[in-house]
Every structure is written in structure tokens, then in C-alpha cells.
Amino acid sequence: MSGVDPVAVLAWGVPRMRDLPWRRDRDPWRILAAEVMLQQTRVDRVIPKWQAFLAAFPDPASCAAASLGDVLRLWHGLGYPRRARNLRTTATIVVDEHAGRLPNDLDALLALPGIGPYTARAVLAFAYERDVAVVDTNIARILARTAGERLTPKRAQALADDVVPVGEGWTWNQVVMDLGALVCRPTPHCDECPLATSCSWNVAGRPDPDPAVGSAGVSTKQAPFEGSDRQRRDMVMAALGSGSRLAADFDAEILAGLVADGLVVVDGIRLTLPD
């Protein structure tokens, strides 16, 4: 994002900032739960699940004390249940090794299960209000188009780090995420963008290929859910949410994957969620 005027971006974004419930929060655990849920899941689906999850598990200690099965039951509907397993494991480590509070150090956060470079920096920026740059799909798209080139993860992070205004880490990251989510979309609305005159790709006439495609952090379109292994896994998890079931009722290959992930327990001929 070299050459970007942070003042112009903030002037555009602050009045338009989306009113999301986790943006009213600074509790590291609550921020982490939101960020993990938002991985590959739409905001509108996350909001009620985030609220219900934190009503049951308001802190790492309560999540660590719960059974994995109870955590998975509350998670159902968000998909990718390994995220729930990792979140509970993280809660246990935080209780055992960090006095029940998420660390405010990048390396310590990266050492926790399921926390990668984006999520670790999101906790630092959104809970601890540190001047660090987060790079998600939306931000990576802005970075690549503004630079006019496909970006490696290292290059994308370096460009993002260069433009975080001092003392504005929380606001800056929220605004840039909104810019990517609402304006610099896969099909962009460049006429609405505060970066239109400094974006290399837009100034060049938006030629093919779009530099965002294949850049670090920019996700590709998911395969359809209907008929997929993800749907079959989801059906098993939903069925087990109300009690044990016969293993023979489900596809053996799907069950093998769930058992290997520690999400389902086989007890003789029956299946249950883990304790």
C-alpha cells in the first residue's frame, strides 16, 4: 500500500464503519472467538453463534472446563469444527500456562493451536490495540491491487506494516477491512474507493490478470457445499449433537476423518461426541 494516504482512508472509513458486536469489545478471549469463527464463515452467521458461545463460555477457564462435545454442540452451524477443537485446546493452554489470559506477544500467540499470522495480529490489534497490521483476504486484495502486482505473504505483510498510522492500529485495521469487504471486492466498486487515484491497478485501467488473484491471503471460491464431504461431515456432527448414533448409519470414510480429527468417538458400534 505504498503511496496510500492513511488520512484519506480513515476519513472515508470511520463514518462508514460497520457496527459489528465484537467491535465494541476489547476482551482478548471474545476477540479471539470472533476471529476464529469468522474464518471462512459469513458475518451474519457468526453474530448469533458468537453471542451464544460467549454466553456459555465467557472466558478461557469456562471453555477449558467444558467437554469438547459441549463446545462442538454450540459450534454447530459454523462449519469446520476443527476450529472449535483448537479453540478449546487454546483455552486449556491459556489457563495452564498464561494465568487464564491470552498473551499479548506475537510469538506466544502464534504458538497456540489454530492461531496463524492473521489471527495473532488481529488479537493484538483489536484486543490490545497494538499498531500492527492484519492481512486477511479483503486486505490482501487491496494490497495487491494498490501495488499492481501479485504478492507473497511476506511482501503483503511488509506493505501492510508500512502504513499503519501511529496510535491508530485498531481503527486503521477495521477501516481497511471494511474497504475490502464493501468496495474492493472481487468485482470492485472503484468509483467509490478513496484509493482510486493511487491504486496502480485502477490507474492502469484494471487490466487482466487482476493482481489480487493468487496473491497471499486472497482466497479462491469454495467448492459447492451441497454434496461435498463438508456437508457429509456436518450431517454427522449435527446428528451426534442430540445423542449417540450407530456408526453404520454414516459413510465410513467420512467417519474415519472425523475420528482422526478427534471430533467423533467410536464406542463399539456407536458414535458419540468426545467428552
N, C-alpha and C positions, 0 to 999 in steps of 0.2 A: 504493500500500500504506500510505496514511496511517492511523495508528492501530494498526498492527501492532506487536506486541511481539517484537522480534528474539530476546530471551532465550527466549521460549516456542517460537519456530520452531526455534531451534538446539537446544533441549532435546529437541524431538521428533525432529529430523532427524539429529543427529550419531550417535546409536546405530543408526540405520537406514540410514546412508549406503551406497549400493551400492558393491561392490568392483569398480570398473572399472579396467583396467590403466593407462590414462592418468592416473588419479588418484594413482598412485604416482610420477608423473613431474613434473619441473619444467623439462625442456628445451624451449625455445620452439618448435623445429622439430617435435618429436614432438607437442607440444600442438597446433600448427597442423595437422599432418597428421590428427590425430584429429578436430578440429573441422570440417575441410573434408569428411572422409569422412562425418561424422555428419549433414551437411546432406541431409535427405530420405532417409536410409538408416537402417535399424534397427540398434540397438546390437549385437545378436547376429551380424549380418552383418559389421559393421565390425571387431570384435575380431580375427579371424584375418587379415583383409586388412591391418589396421594393423600387426600384428606382422610379416607378410611384407614389407610395403612398407618398413618401417624396418630390417629385416634387410638389404635391398638398398640402401636409401638412408638411412643413419643420420644424415645431415646435409645441409644445403643444397648443399654442394660436390659430393657424390656424385650428388645428383639433377640438378643443373645439368650435370654432365659426361655424364650418360646421354642416350641418344636419346629423343625423345618417344615413339617406338614402344615402347621398353622400359618406359617409365613407364606407357603405356597398357595394355600386356600385364599388368603387375602390378595395375593398377587394375580390370581387367575383373571383373565381378561386383558392382560397387558402383553401376553406372549413372552417368548424367550425366558422361560422360568429359571434358567441358569443364573440370570441376573439376580433373582431373589435369593438363590442359594449363596451366591457370592456376597450379597449384601448382609445376609445373616452371619456368614463367616467373618466378614469385616467387623461387624458389631461385636463378635466374640473377641477378636484380637484387640479392638479398641478398649473393651472393658478390661482385658487381661494385661495389656501392655501400655495403654495410654491413659489410664485413670478415667476411662469412660468418655473421653472427649477426642474427637478426630484431631489428628495433628495438624499444625499449620505450616508444615515443612513439605516442600515438593517431593523430595526423595522418600520421606516417610509415607506420604500419601500413595505414591507410586508402588510402594511395597505391599499395599493392601490388595486383597483379591478383587479382580474385576475393575480396578481403577487404573485407567490409562492416562495418557498425557492430557487429553481434553478434560476428563472428569476431575483429575487432580487440580488442574488450573482453575476449573470452574469453582471448586470448593474454596480455593484461595481468593479468587476474585469476588465471588458472590456471598460467601460467609464471612471471610476475614477482610474483605475489601482491600486486597492487595493489588498493586499496579502490575498485574501480569496479564498477558493476552491469552484468551481462549481461542481455539481454532476448531470449529465444528464444520459440518457440511455447508451451512449457509455462509459462514465467514470465509471458508476456503474458496468458495465460488467468487466472492468479492475480490479476494486477494489475487486470484489467477487472472480475472478479467481486468482488474486495475493495472496489474503488472504487464498484461498482454502476453503471458506465457504460462505453460503448464508448470506446476510447482511440485517439488519434492516436499515431504513432510518437514524436513529441516529448513528449507527455504521459506515455506509458508509460515512456520513459527517465527523465523527471524524477521520477516516482513511485518508480521502482526506485532511483535515485540517493539519494533521501532517507533510505532505511532501511538502507543498508549499514553494519553496525557497524564502528567504527574498529578496524583491525588484524585484521579477520575476513573480508576480501574473498574469499579462496579458499574458506573453509568456508561462508560465507553463500551464495554463488552455487551451490555444489554442493548444498547442502541445499534451497534453493528450487527448483532444477531437479528434484530428486528428488520434492519435494512435488507439483509439477505433473505429473511423469511417472507417479507412482504413486497419487496421491489426487485432485488437482484435474484430473481427466481430462475429456475431452469429456462423458462421463457420470460426474459426480463422486461420490466417496465422502465426503460432507460429515461423516458421523458419525465419521470417522477423522481429521479435519483440525484442526490446532491453531489455525486461523484461523476456525473455525466460528462463534464468538460475536462476531467482529469483522468478518466478511465481510458487506458490505452486501447482496449478492445473496442469500446464505443466510438472513440475518436477515429479509429481506423475503419469504421463502417460495419463493425461486428462481423468480420469475415469468418468463414469456416476454415479450420475447425474452431469451435469455441474452446478457448484455453482452459476453461473450468473442467471440461470433460477429461477425466483421467488425472486431474490434479489431486494432491494429497487431501484427504478428508472429504472429497466430493463423492457421495455415494451414487451407485448406479441404481436403476429402477429394480425393485424386488420382483421376483417371480410371483405369479398369482398365488394367493393363499389357498383358494379353493382347489382341492385335490392334491395339495402338497403334503410333504412329510411334516411340515409345521402344523398343518391342520390336523393331521392324524395324531401327532404328539399332544396337541391341545385337547383333542377329544378324550384321550386317556386321562390327562390331568383333570379335566372337568368331571369325568365320571368318578374318579377317586376322591374328589372333594367331598362327596357325600357318603363315603364309606368304601370298604374293600370290594373288589370285583374279581371275577375269575380271569386268570391270565389268558385262558383260551378264547376269551371274547375279543382279543385285540391282536393286531399284527405283531408277529414275533420279532421282526426286525426293528420295528418302532419301539417295542418294549426293551429290547436289548440296549438301544441307545439311551433310553431314559434311565435304565438301571445303571449303565456305565457312568452317566452324569450324576448319579446319586439322588435322583429325583423320584424314583419309584423303588419300592422294596418288594421282592418276591418272597412270599411265605408259603412254601408248598405249591399249591395250585392257585393261590390267591395273590392279589396285588394290593398294596396299601401305599399311602404316602409315608415318608420317613418320619420317625419320632423326632 
